[in-house]
């Protein structure tokens, strides 16, 4: 994640409406891979409670969330309607590529 923060450091910061973030109503943390447990939800809650709302969330070129889900959740809980955000106009090169097994 540090690389993403470095790449976005010089992007202009603007305010974004929380309700405009599509991931607010999507499974972007557990991704259907396994059901959330009390432990995994508690860990998310801990991270939400410690989220720093002055740090901009990071959006990709099509305005979907790349970083900042815990800040979005914290803002929602606190009744905040807008957060600072930066947005890539073009996507940075990936720093890793998931290998796909051609036999599967």
CORGI-V193454 format. One record per pair of residues at least 4 apart in sequence whose ideal C-beta (glycine too) atoms are under 7 Angstrom apart, sorted by the first residue. I is the first residue (numbers start at 0). J is the second residue. D is the distance in Angstrom with one decimal. If there is no record, write none. Layout:
I/J/D
I/J/D
This chain:
0/4/6.4
0/66/6.3
1/5/6.4
2/6/6.3
2/94/5.5
3/7/6.2
3/57/6.2
3/65/6.4
3/66/5.8
4/8/6.5
6/91/4.9
7/57/5.1
7/85/4.9
7/87/6.9
10/85/3.8
10/86/6.8
10/87/6.9
11/85/6.9
12/55/5.1
12/83/5.0
12/85/5.7
13/84/6.1
14/81/4.5
14/83/6.3
15/19/6.0
15/20/7.0
15/81/6.4
15/82/5.9
15/84/4.0
16/80/6.3
16/81/5.6
17/23/6.8
17/71/6.3
17/74/5.4
17/75/6.0
17/79/6.9
17/80/5.7
17/81/6.6
17/82/6.4
20/64/5.9
20/71/5.7
21/25/6.3
21/63/6.2
22/27/4.5
22/63/6.8
22/64/4.5
22/68/6.4
23/71/6.5
26/30/6.0
26/31/5.9
27/64/6.9
27/68/6.2
28/43/6.4
28/68/6.5
29/33/6.8
29/35/5.2
35/39/5.0
35/40/5.2
36/40/6.9
37/41/6.1
38/42/6.5
39/43/6.7
40/44/6.3
41/45/6.5
42/46/6.7
43/47/6.2
44/48/6.3
45/49/6.6
46/50/6.6
46/69/4.6
47/69/4.9
47/72/4.6
47/73/5.1
50/69/4.4
50/70/4.5
50/73/4.0
52/70/5.7
52/73/6.1
52/74/6.0
52/79/6.8
52/82/6.5
53/83/6.9
54/70/6.8
55/83/4.2
55/84/5.2
55/85/4.8
56/64/6.5
56/66/6.5
56/67/2.9
56/70/5.6
56/71/6.4
56/82/5.6
56/84/4.8
57/65/4.5
57/66/4.1
57/67/6.0
57/85/5.7
58/62/5.1
58/63/6.6
58/64/6.3
58/65/6.3
58/84/5.7
58/86/4.2
59/63/5.4
59/65/5.0
59/87/5.5
59/90/5.9
60/87/5.2
60/88/6.1
60/89/5.9
60/90/5.3
62/86/6.5
64/68/6.1
67/71/5.9
68/72/6.4
69/73/6.3
70/74/6.3
70/82/6.2
71/75/6.4
71/82/6.8
72/76/6.4
73/77/6.1
74/79/3.9
74/82/5.3
87/91/6.5
